Every structure is written in structure tokens, then in C-alpha cells.
């Protein structure tokens, strides 16, 4: 008896460029006989990809609904400039965006859902970097420690790109305490206790495909070690099929002579450093080696065309449309292969 594959959807970080990812996935869903949230078993996402992954895995949204999230109004709400950036631009020493608009929007969209709302038959994985413990943190819907963590906090944390947003406190609790003021009168005061600070998971795993494969194999191994019957296993003895969707890249050569004079500001100004750090080609090669067949892994991505900006925060509506055109192009290139994989 051959069991059906475990279908994994991995979504990469890239800010507003997630509009291209969302467009590709909308095209995919229109060709499937079921919604993406039902077709895939595992949803892994980093940064903007983490928001997409939770949109499918936790909120059970349709691809068309996720696509509409990437509009100019929402993007400008998420990327509301801090007072420091408005006045000083690249010369300021504070995050470019305050993060308040992002937090508010994510809280509204998540509708009080928690990571556990993904359900036992699905697995949602969201990586962040914990700057309190100084290590990678993977939020898993199968980890009891994360059961009560609000989805919006995790989404806020995984998208807190250094330099763009301030770190996010996850897992804290608000308590009301009584204390006396300077006049000796008892008053009530709200305080925040516990929690740890997190930043964008893209600094360590912009493409979470490798994390997803490792976590699923761990679940498979546990079922085997617990000697669960073959027919009762939810994860073991099933092959893995992975669709990893990027946000586009810029492979335009960097002039070496000019780069010799680049300081920190110059590397960040044109997005060169971010694009280099986000290069996940090595992850793709490792995933193909780990999986049984090369056809078990499809990386959907491409050099940005149609004048789409490679900047993560270009929120102009024209740029969003250009990004969507890239999503359509990716569909024309990779669509048939992905559909063939999902027929297994």
C-alpha cells in the first residue's frame, strides 16, 4: 500500500514582493479542485511568507483573499514610516518603520486566532530569530508551548526585519497590579511580564523549505519509534513533495569598482545586502539532495521583470501590479509542473 505524499508549501520572505507569491498561488488555486488550505498538509513561511503561510494554514483563507491583502492601502499601513525616518531618512538611527500599523493590521486580520487553530491534521511552521536567547526559533502548530500564542504576534515577529521594524515581544502577558502612588493612594497599573524578543526569520532561513522537511521527518520518526501501525500513521511512510515559492530576485551584476567604495549606507540603500542575504539557492540544492527524487522539490522564483522593484518596501500600486505580472509569468513557467506534482 502506497500512501499519498505529504504536500509542503514553503513561502519565502521579501516584503511587498509577496504580491508576486500571492498571484502565483491564486493562479494555482483556480486550477485545483480544492482550496490550497485543504490541498497542502504543511505550511511554512518566513517574514511576508510567514503571513501567507498562516493565512492558509491558520486562517484558512482562499488564495484570492491573500492576494487582496497585498494592496497599496494595506502595504502603506504596514510600512508606516517612523518619525525618525520621515525627518532623517538613511541618516537616522532608528527602525525605518514604527511597526504600529503592521501590528494593528495583523491583529485585525487574525481575528484572535492562535497557532493551534491550524488543526491536528495540518502543520504550520514559522521561523524567527530570538534575540533574547540568541538562537533560531521555530513556531510550530504541533508544539504545545505555542498553543496559546496569538497568530498575529508570530506574524509580527517573523516579519520584523532589522533596520525596517523594531523587534517584537512574543509570549508576554499583561497583568494588573496594585501599587501606591506618591500620595499613598492605591492605584491599578497594567504591566507586561515575560515573553522574549524576536526579529525576522529571514536573517537565518528566508526559504523555510529545509526547516519544513526536517520538522516533518521528525514527526515521521516519532511515529515509527512509537511503533504506530502503518495504517494509523498520519505522517510516517509518506513521501514528501515540496513547492517553495519565492518573491523574485535581482541578479543584476554589482559593479565591483563601485562596491569597493560602499559603506553600510550604500549597501543598504539599493537593497544589495538584503538581496544577497536572501539568496536561497543553496537551500534549494540541499532540499533536492535530501528528498528521494528531484521532482519532489519545485522552486518557483525568477528574476524580477516588468520594471518591478526588488526593494521590499516599494508600496506604489504600479509596482504591486508589476509584481503580480511576475507572479503570472512564474505560473506560465512552473504551473504545469506544480499541478503534475499535486496530482500524485
N, C-alpha and C positions, 0 to 999 in steps of 0.2 A: 504494500500500500504506500503510495507516494503522497505526501501531504503537500498542500498548496504553499507557495512561498510566503515569506514574511515581507511585505512591501514596506519599504522605508522611504520617507520623503525628507530630505535634508535641505534646508534653506539657508543661504549664505547672508552675511551682513553686507551693508552698503548704503545705509541711509535711504534717501529718497529714490535711489536706484532700484529699490524693492518694487517700484512700479513695473519694471520690466519682468521681474519674477512673477508678480501677481497676474500680469497679462498672459504670460505663458501658461500659468496654471488655470486661468479661466478658459483658455483655448482647449486645454486638456480635459477639463470637466465637461465641456459641451460635447465632447466625443465619447465620454464614458457613459455607461448605463447606470452609474451610481454617482453620488457626490464624492468628492475627494476625501472628505472626512470619514466616509464609510469604506472607501477602497483601500486606503493605506492603514497599516497596523501601527506604524511608528512615525512620529513627527518630531524632528529635531531641528532646532533653529537657533541662530546666533544673531544678536542685535536686531536689525529690521527683520531678518529671517526668523528670529525668535517670536516676533509679533505675529508673523504669518503662521508659524507652526502652532502657536497657541490658538490662533483664530480658527484653525481647522480642528486641532486635537482637543481643545478645552471648550471653546465657544460653539463648535460645530457649525461654523459659518459656511456658506457657499463661496465658491471662488469669486463669483461676481460681487459679493458683498465685501470681500477682502480687497478686490480691485478698487472699489469706490472709496476705501479708506485712504488710498493714495491720490488724494486730490489736493489742490493748492491750499484750500482752506485748512484742512487737517494738517498738512505739512508745515504751514506757516504757524499753526498753533503749537505744534511740536517744537518747531525751531524758532521760538520767540527769543529775540536777542536780549542778552543781559544788558543792563545799563552801562556796564564797563565796555562791552563790545561796541555799543552804539557810539560812544564817545572816543574810544581809543583804538578800535579795530585790532589789527595784529599786534599793536604795541601794548595791549592790556595784559594783565597778569591774572586774569580770572577766566572761568569757562566761557566760551562764546555764547552759549545759551543758558538761561536760568534753569531750564528743566521743569519749571512750574506748569507750563502749558502741556508738556508731554505727560507729566504725572496726572494732571486733571483729565485729559482726554482718555488715557488708558484706563483710568478708574471708571469713567463713564461707560466706556465700551465693554469692559469686562463684567459689568453688572454683578459685582460681588462674587464672581466665580472664583474657585480655588483650583489648584493644580490637580487635586484628586478628582475633580469633576470630569476629567478625561475618561474615567471609567476603567475597570479592570482589564477589559479586552483591548485597550489601547495603551501605548506608551508614549509619553511626551517628555522630551529631553531638552533642557535649556542650559547651556553653559554660561557662566560668568567668571570673573576673576575676583576673588575675595581679597581685598586689600587689608582686611583685619588679620586674617590668618596667613596672608601672602601665598595663596595657592589657588589652583583652578577649582571651581565648584560647579557640580552638575546637578541642577534641579531636575529630579525625576518624579514623575507622577506615581511611580511604584514605591517610592521611598516614604515610609510612614512619617519621617521627620519633616516632610514637606506637605503633608496632607492639608494642614490648615493655612498654608502660606497663600495669601491673595495672589491671584494671577497677575494683577496689574503691577504688584511690587516686583515680581520676577521679570516681567516685560520691561519695566522701568530700569531695572538693574542691568539686564543684558544689553540694553541699548544706550547705556551711559558711557559714550565714547570719551576717553580722556581728552581734555582740551576743548571738547564741544559741550559736555554736560558735567555737572558735579557728580560725585559718587552717590549711590542710593543705599539707604539703610533698609535692610530686609530682615524681617523676623522680629521686629521690635513690638512692644506693647505699650499702649497708653494707660496710665493709671492715674487715679485721682487721690491726692494725698492732702492731709490736713496739716497746716502749719500756722504759726503765729506771725503776724506782721510786726513791724517795729513798735506798734502801739499795743501789742499783746493781744490783739483780736484774732480769733481763729478764722482762717480762710481756707478755701479749697483751691488746689493748684494741680493742673494736669502736667504730668511728667512722662517722659519716654524712657522705658527701661529695656535693656537687652538689644539684640539684633547685631548684625555685622554689616560692614560697608562693602559694596560691590561695584565693579565697573564693567564695561562692555566685554562680553566673552570673546569678541573678535580679536582681542590682543593675544589670545592663546589658541583659539580654534574658530577662525572665521567660517570655515566649512566644517560643520559638526558631523559630517558623514562618518568619519572614523570613530568618533565618540559613540554614535548610534550603533555601529557594528559591534563595538566592544561591549556595550551595555546589553545588547540582545544576546550575544554569545554567553554573557554571564548568566542571564536568565535561563538560557538553554542548558548550561552546565548544572545549574541548581536543580532543575527538574530531573536531569539524568542522575545526579548524586542522590537525590531523594527517592530514586527508583520508582518514579511515577510511571504508570502504564503508558505504553506507546500511544494508545488511542485517547488517553486523557491529557496528554501533554498539550499545552497551549503554545509553547514556543520551541521546544526541542524537536529535532528530526525534521525541521523545515528549512529549506534553503533560503538565502537572503537575496532580495532584489532591491537595489538602491537607485533612486532617482535624486541626484543632487543638482539643485538649481541655483545658479549664481546671479549676480546683479550687474554683470558686464565688467569689462576692464579696459584699460588704456595701455596698449602695447607700443605707443609712440616712443621711439628712442629718446633718451635723455642725453642732451649734449654734454659730453664728458668734460670739455673745457670749461663750460659754464658751471657745471656741477662742482668743479674744483673750488669755486668761489662761494658756493652755497653755505649759508649758516642755517640755524634752526628755522628761522622765519621763511627763508626761501624754500626749504624742503617741504614745509607745511603749506605754503602759500598756494602752490599749484597742485597740491594733493599728491605729490610724488611719493612721499614717505608712506602715506596711508595706503596708496595703491600697491607699493612694494610689500608692505606688511600683510596686505590682504591677498597676496598671490598664494593660491591654494593648490597649485599644480602638483606639488609633492604629495599632498593628501590624496589626490586622485590616483596617482600611481600606486601608493601604498594600499588603497582600498581595492584596486584591481588585483594586486598580488594576493591579498588576504582571501578574497572571495574565490569560489570554485571556478567560475568561468568569467571571462572578460565581459561577456554580455550581461552579467549580473549587476554591472555598475554603469550608469549613464550620467555623465556630467553635462548639464545643459548650461552653456555660457557662451560668450562671444565678445569680440572687440566692439565697443560701443560705436554705433553708426548713426546716420541721420542727424548729425550735429548734437547728439545727446551729450550732456556734460558728464564727466567722470567724477565731479565733485559730489560729495554725499549730501550736500545741503542746498543744491540749486532747486528752489521750490517753484520757479516760474511755471505757469501752466503749459507754455510751449515746450519746455524741457520735459515735463511729465509726459506730454504726448509723444515726444521723440523717444523717450524711454519705452513707452508702450509699443511703439513701432519696432523697437529692438526685440521686445517680447514676441511679437508676431513673426519676426524673422527667425527667431530661435525655434518657433513652432514649425516653420517650414523646413528647418534643417533636422531637428531632433524629434518632432512629433510622432512620426511613424514608428520609430524605434521604441519610444516610450510606450506607445499603445500596444506594440507587439509584446513588450515585456509584461505589461499588466494583464495580458490575456492568459498568462501561464496558470 
